[in-house]
Each structure stands twice: as structure tokens, then as C-alpha cells.
Amino acid sequence: MKSFDIFEETKSALSANKARSSLTILGIVIGIGSVITMLSIGQGAQSSIQSSIQSIGSNMITVSNGAQRGPGTFVSTGRGSAKSLTLADAQAIADQVNNIKAVSPEVSGRYQVTAKGQNTNTQVTGVASDYAVVRNIEIDSGNFITDQNNQNLAKVAVLGPSTRDDLFGEGADVIGQTVRINKMEFKIIGVTESKGGSGFGSQDDAIYIPLNTATRYFTGDDYLSNISVSAQDADSTSVVQQDITNLLLDRHHISDPTLADFNTMNQADIANAASSVASTFTILLGAVAGISLVVGGIGIMNMMLTTVTERTREIGLRKAIGAKRKDISSQFLIEAVALTFIGGLLGIIIGFSASWGITLLGLIQTTVSLSSILLAFGVSAAIGIIFGYYPATRAAKLNPIEALRYE
């Protein structure tokens, strides 16, 4: 058969029962649209997580209290949350480890904060001036914590934009106003620029105060919550991390690294762990949506088997006048593929539109990639071939004499 003849036959066959063809196509549309939408949500979540991690700081290494956890190790009772890091450790890292851009000792905790009758529970972090360098903090208005603020034990605070909005209203001018933290008044000297995102300790929902002020009035000791270190470049991050580990093991008089009373983690470790979780999440979403594609494929097979039964006499007549098996099987296979092709095209449009709508409504950031579109389209074509093969083969094997007798 010529290509034009096949096209005309396919068009005529699908148009003969428009309602049945439309419902069959709808199954594929829903399946393809669901796959693209679910994959876009998963990929968008992965991109958002990666962006949030990168916004925390450049080439950052975090040293925190507690035992290191690795293969074959365990955490002794009570030692996982023990305080072990001191300001002297932070100073030693700054003085003795090479390829470091900045070191930021920190103490942090959640406190109830009030201002003008409003209150919020947020993270309050005691920091030095280098915190802004390590964590990529930019100031929207006012100033950040200075070395002089720390020397003078000043009761000053820098607010994240979300905290400002919660306490004073969106976009309010708060420089010079006061907030009460742990029943003590702090004068606001600055507001940071918004970084967006959530999770991993959003820097928009935070308050920063001088480190020495925090240790004097809040913690009451010289121990730190963690030490953040910014390496000079990405290539030196792993080396700097190992040098910090060796230095602190020596300072804490620990000979066995598995018994360390601290642990270190760099951004690559965090990003890899987050990417692994997000990838699993994306695969799960895609697999769930893929079930609807299988259902759509079964619908195509059901329709094609019904069509073969209805057109038994037509098949017998074609064979009687010389049509070969491959002509019959090709005709029915092309009809099945045409159904999935139309459904796949509409599904891509709907999936893309749904993903765009989700982002537009601000529900979650989605990312539609070319690979997900090609995957969905490829799967739809495969479904047409796989689920259309059996009906096409069955039609081709019909005995022409028996087919002509069929009522």
C-alpha cells in the first residue's frame, strides 16, 4: 500500500467511531500529561534544593558538634549532642589551615521574638563579621554585624526579610527600631536581602546578633554551635576539610578519627545527598504517573481488538483480492500508533501547560526539560507499537475464507 492510501485508511478508520477514538486518545493524553507534570515537579524541586544549598555559601565547610558517623561507627550515649567546639578552635582553623577565605564561629538557637505587639519564633544566630562572607549574605538596608559590635557586646540585631515582615509588616523600614529577644531589647541595625527558598535553615527567616553578646547573655559559655569555613575555591574544599579534621583531632587529643567529638561536611556532601533524595522523589512521581500510561495502552489494545472484530469481513475481502499479511498488520499497527501520537502530542501540551500553571500559581517551582518531553513522547510511541502489535498480528492471521463468512 502507498503511504497516502495508508494515511487515508487510518483517517477513515479513526473517524468511523469518533467517540471511541476520542476516549482512547484521552487515556494517553492523561498519561503523558501526568508524566510530564510529575517529572517537572520533581525536577523543579531538585533545582530548588540545589539553589538553596548554593545560596547558603560558597565552597563552604561546616564543622558541628557531635561524633562523626560512618561505616562501622556508632554514637556513644549523650555524645552526639555534646558541645565540643570553642572559639579557640575557630581561631586555630583561621590561623593554621591554608586556602581559607573566611572563618565564621556561630552559636544559634530558636527564641520567641516580639516587637510592637507582634511575635514570632525564629532562629537567632550569634555571628562575627565574617559570617556575611562565608554565607553570601547581602545587606538590603543598614549594616551587618561588625567586629566593634562584638568587642562592645552590643545589643544590636540584623533581621532577615521574612522575620521583618512577620514583626513589622511587609517591607517596613525597621532601622533604628527594637525587638525583644529572650526578654532583652536589641536595636535593629540592618536587614538582609531576600534569598528565597525554604528548608536547610532559610536565611530569610532569621535574626543575627553579635557572637559575644549571644555567648554572654544566651548560652552562658564559650562553646559554639558550629564553625562555618569558606575555602578559597571549589578545588581546595576537600583538602581544607581534611586539614580541619586533622587539626581538630590534634587539638581535642583524639587519635582515632572514628571517635571524633565533631563532624565536618562540605557543600558537595549536602548537595549530593539532597540530589539523591530529589532524584528518587522524581522517579517515584514519574513511576506513579506512568501507571496511567499503561492503563491508556490497555485501552488502545481493547479498542484495536474490537476494531479487528468489527472489520473481519473487510479484512477477509482485502486478503481475497491480494492484500498480504504485512499490509493488514501494518494498517492496524499504524492506526494504534496514530492514536498514541495524537494523544502524546496533546498530552505534551497539557503537561507543559499544567506545569506552567503550577509555577504561575506559586504552588511549587517546576522545570520542564526537553528530556522529559522526549521521554514521554517516546513512551507514547512505544505504547502504540507494543499494545497495537497483538491486534495487528491477530488481524493479519485471519483466514480470508472464514473472515468472509463472518457475520
C-alpha positions in Angstrom: 0.0 0.0 0.0 1.1 3.5 -0.7 1.7 5.9 2.1 -1.1 8.1 1.0 -3.5 5.2 1.0 -2.4 4.1 4.5 -3.0 7.7 5.7 -6.5 7.8 4.2 -7.4 4.4 5.6 -6.1 5.3 9.1 -8.1 8.6 9.0 -11.2 6.9 7.8 -10.9 4.1 10.5 -10.4 6.5 13.4 -13.2 8.8 12.2 -15.7 5.9 11.9 -16.2 5.9 15.6 -15.1 9.3 16.9 -16.4 8.9 20.4 -14.4 5.6 21.0 -11.3 7.0 19.4 -11.5 10.2 21.5 -11.9 8.3 24.7 -8.9 6.1 23.8 -6.8 9.1 23.0 -7.9 10.7 26.3 -6.3 7.9 28.2 -3.0 8.6 26.5 -3.4 12.4 27.0 -3.9 11.9 30.7 -0.9 9.5 31.0 1.5 11.7 29.0 0.3 14.9 30.7 0.7 13.3 34.1 4.2 12.1 33.4 5.4 15.5 32.2 3.8 17.3 35.1 5.1 14.9 37.8 8.6 14.9 36.3 8.6 18.7 36.1 7.6 18.9 39.8 10.4 16.6 40.8 13.0 18.3 38.6 11.8 21.7 39.9 12.1 20.5 43.5 15.6 19.3 42.8 16.7 22.6 41.2 15.1 24.5 44.1 17.0 22.4 46.6 20.3 22.8 44.7 19.7 26.6 44.6 19.0 26.8 48.3 22.2 24.9 49.1 24.3 27.1 46.9 22.8 30.2 48.4 23.9 29.1 51.9 27.5 29.9 51.0 30.4 29.4 48.5 32.7 26.4 48.9 31.5 26.1 52.5 32.6 23.5 55.0 30.5 23.2 58.2 32.1 21.9 61.4 29.5 20.9 64.0 29.4 19.3 67.4 28.9 15.5 67.8 30.5 12.3 66.7 31.3 11.5 63.1 29.0 8.8 61.7 30.4 6.5 59.1 30.5 2.8 58.2 31.3 0.7 61.3 31.0 3.6 63.7 28.4 4.4 66.3 27.5 7.4 68.6 28.0 6.9 72.3 25.2 7.8 74.6 24.9 11.5 75.0 28.0 12.3 73.0 26.1 13.0 69.7 24.8 16.3 71.0 27.7 17.2 73.4 29.3 20.6 73.0 33.0 20.4 71.9 33.8 23.3 69.6 35.2 26.5 71.1 36.2 30.0 69.8 39.8 28.9 70.2 39.1 26.1 67.7 37.8 28.6 65.2 40.8 30.8 65.7 43.1 27.9 65.2 41.4 27.0 61.9 41.8 30.6 60.7 45.5 30.7 61.7 46.7 27.2 60.8 44.7 25.9 57.8 45.7 27.1 54.3 43.4 28.0 51.4 40.8 29.6 53.6 38.9 32.7 52.6 36.9 33.2 55.9 36.0 31.5 59.1 32.7 32.1 61.0 32.2 30.8 64.5 28.5 30.7 65.4 26.1 30.0 68.2 22.4 29.6 67.4 19.0 28.7 68.9 15.3 29.3 68.5 13.8 32.1 70.6 10.5 33.9 70.9 11.0 37.4 69.4 8.5 40.2 70.0 8.1 43.7 68.6 5.1 46.2 68.6 2.7 43.6 69.9 3.7 41.0 67.2 5.7 37.9 67.9 7.5 35.1 66.1 9.6 32.1 66.9 12.7 32.2 64.8 16.4 31.2 64.6 18.7 33.7 66.4 22.4 33.3 65.4 25.3 34.9 67.1 27.9 35.7 64.4 31.1 37.5 63.7 31.6 39.9 60.8 32.9 37.1 58.5 29.6 35.3 58.6 28.4 37.5 55.7 31.4 36.4 53.6 31.0 32.7 54.4 27.2 32.6 53.9 27.0 35.0 51.0 24.8 37.4 53.0 24.0 40.7 51.3 22.5 43.7 53.1 19.4 45.3 51.8 19.4 48.2 54.2 21.6 49.3 57.2 24.7 47.3 58.2 25.7 43.9 59.2 27.3 42.8 62.5 30.8 44.3 62.8 33.9 43.4 64.9 33.3 46.5 67.0 29.8 45.3 67.8 31.3 42.1 69.1 34.0 43.8 71.2 31.4 46.1 72.8 28.9 43.3 73.5 26.4 45.5 71.6 22.8 44.5 71.8 22.1 45.0 68.1 20.4 42.8 65.5 20.2 42.2 61.8 16.9 40.8 60.6 16.1 38.5 57.7 13.3 39.9 55.4 10.8 37.2 56.5 11.3 38.0 60.2 10.9 41.7 59.5 7.7 41.1 57.6 6.3 38.9 60.5 7.1 41.5 63.2 6.6 44.9 61.4 4.7 44.3 58.2 5.9 43.7 54.7 8.7 46.0 53.5 8.6 48.1 56.7 11.5 50.5 57.5 12.8 49.0 60.7 16.3 50.5 61.0 16.6 52.0 64.5 13.6 50.2 65.9 13.9 47.5 68.6 13.0 43.8 69.1 12.9 41.8 72.3 14.8 38.6 72.2 14.7 36.4 75.3 13.3 39.4 77.2 16.2 41.7 76.2 15.9 44.7 73.8 18.1 44.7 70.7 18.3 47.7 68.3 17.9 46.8 64.6 20.9 47.9 62.5 20.2 46.1 59.3 18.0 43.9 57.1 19.4 41.2 54.7 18.5 40.8 51.1 16.0 38.0 50.4 17.4 34.7 49.2 14.1 32.9 48.9 13.6 29.2 49.4 12.9 27.2 52.5 14.3 24.3 54.3 18.0 23.9 55.1 17.6 26.8 57.6 16.1 29.6 55.4 18.3 32.7 55.8 15.2 34.9 55.2 13.7 33.8 58.5 16.5 34.6 60.9 18.0 37.2 63.2 21.7 37.8 63.6 23.3 39.3 66.7 27.0 39.7 67.8 28.6 36.4 68.8 30.0 37.7 72.1 26.6 39.1 73.0 25.0 35.7 72.3 27.5 33.8 74.4 27.3 36.2 77.3 23.5 36.6 77.6 22.1 33.5 75.9 24.3 30.4 76.1 26.4 31.4 79.1 29.5 29.5 78.0 32.3 29.7 75.4 31.1 26.7 73.3 29.9 27.1 69.7 27.1 25.6 67.8 29.2 25.2 64.7 32.0 26.7 62.7 31.5 27.6 59.0 34.5 27.8 56.8 34.7 29.2 53.3 37.5 27.7 51.1 39.3 29.7 48.5 37.9 27.7 45.6 35.9 24.5 44.9 39.0 22.5 44.1 40.6 23.1 47.5 37.4 22.3 49.5 38.1 18.6 50.1 41.7 19.3 51.2 40.7 22.1 53.5 38.0 19.8 55.0 40.6 17.1 55.7 43.1 19.7 57.2 40.4 21.0 59.5 39.6 17.4 60.6 43.3 16.7 61.3 43.8 19.9 63.2 40.7 19.4 65.5 41.6 15.8 66.2 45.0 17.0 67.4 43.5 19.9 69.4 41.0 17.6 71.1 43.6 14.9 71.7 41.8 12.2 69.7 43.9 9.6 68.0 41.1 7.5 66.5 39.1 9.6 63.9 36.0 7.3 64.4 35.8 8.6 68.0 35.9 12.3 67.0 33.6 14.6 69.0 32.8 16.7 66.0 32.0 16.2 62.3 32.6 18.1 59.1 30.6 18.3 56.0 31.1 20.3 52.8 28.5 21.6 50.4 29.2 18.9 47.9 28.2 16.3 50.5 25.0 18.1 51.2 24.2 18.7 47.6 24.9 15.0 46.7 22.6 13.8 49.5 19.9 16.2 48.5 20.2 15.3 44.8 19.9 11.6 45.6 16.7 12.2 47.6 15.2 14.5 44.9 16.1 12.1 42.1 14.4 9.2 44.0 11.4 11.5 44.5 11.3 12.4 40.8 11.5 8.7 39.8 8.7 7.9 42.2 6.5 10.6 40.8 7.2 9.5 37.2 6.5 5.9 38.1 3.2 6.7 39.7 2.2 8.8 36.7 3.4 6.1 34.3 0.7 3.7 35.6 -1.9 5.8 33.8 0.1 5.3 30.6 -0.1 1.5 31.0 -3.9 1.9 31.5 -4.1 4.0 28.4 -2.1 1.4 26.5 -4.6 -1.3 27.6 -7.4 0.9 26.3 -5.7 1.1 22.9 -5.4 -2.7 22.8 -9.0 -3.1 23.7 -10.1 -0.7 21.1 -8.0 -2.3 18.4 -9.2 -5.8 19.2 -12.8 -4.5 19.0 -12.0 -2.9 15.6 -10.5 -6.1 14.3 -13.6 -8.0 15.2 -15.8 -5.3 13.6 -13.8 -5.3 10.4 -13.4 -9.0 10.0 -15.2 -9.1 6.7 -13.2 -6.1 5.4 -10.0 -8.0 6.3 -11.2 -11.1 4.5 -12.1 -9.1 1.4 -8.7 -7.4 1.3 -6.9 -10.7 1.6 -9.1 -12.2 -1.1 -8.1 -9.5 -3.6 -4.4 -9.9 -2.8 -3.5 -8.0 0.4 -0.6 -9.6 2.2 -0.2 -10.2 5.9 2.2 -7.3 6.3 -0.3 -5.0 4.6 -3.0 -5.9 7.1 -0.7 -5.8 10.2 0.8 -2.5 9.1 -2.6 -0.9 8.7 -3.8 -1.8 12.2 -0.4 -1.1 13.8 -0.3 2.4 12.2 -3.8 3.1 13.5 -2.7 2.2 17.0 0.4 4.4 16.7 -1.7 7.2 15.3 -3.9 7.1 18.4 -0.8 7.4 20.7 0.8 10.0 18.5 -2.2 12.3 18.7 -2.6 11.6 22.4 1.1 12.1 23.1 1.0 15.5 21.3 -2.0 16.7 23.2 -0.5 15.3 26.4 2.7 17.2 26.0 0.7 20.5 25.5 -1.4 19.8 28.6 1.5 18.6 30.7 3.5 21.7 29.8 0.5 24.0 30.5 -0.2 22.3 33.9 3.5 22.7 34.9 3.5 26.3 33.9 0.2 26.9 35.8 1.6 25.3 39.0 4.6 27.6 38.8 2.4 30.7 38.0 0.2 30.0 41.0 3.2 29.8 43.2 2.4 26.3 44.5 5.9 24.9 43.6 8.6 25.7 41.2 8.5 23.3 38.2 11.0 22.7 35.5 10.0 21.1 32.2 13.1 19.6 30.5 13.4 18.5 26.8 14.5 15.1 28.1 11.1 14.6 29.9 9.2 15.7 26.8 11.2 13.3 24.6 10.8 10.5 27.1 7.1 11.0 27.3 6.7 11.1 23.5 9.0 8.1 23.1 7.0 6.1 25.7 3.7 7.0 23.9 5.1 5.7 20.6 6.3 2.6 22.3 2.9 2.0 23.8 1.3 2.3 20.4 3.6 -0.3 19.0 3.5 -2.7 22.0 -0.2 -2.6 22.6 -1.1 -2.4 18.9 1.1 -5.3 17.9 -1.2 -8.2 19.1 -4.4 -6.8 17.5 -2.4 -6.1 14.3 -1.0 -9.7 14.3 -4.4 -11.2 15.0 -5.9 -9.3 12.1 -3.1 -10.4 9.7 -3.6 -14.1 10.7 -7.3 -14.2 9.9 -8.2 -16.8 7.3 -9.8 -14.9 4.4 -12.5 -17.6 3.8 -13.5 -17.7 7.4 -13.4 -13.9 7.5 -15.7 -13.5 4.5 -18.2 -15.8 6.2 -18.2 -13.8 9.4 -21.5 -12.1 10.2 
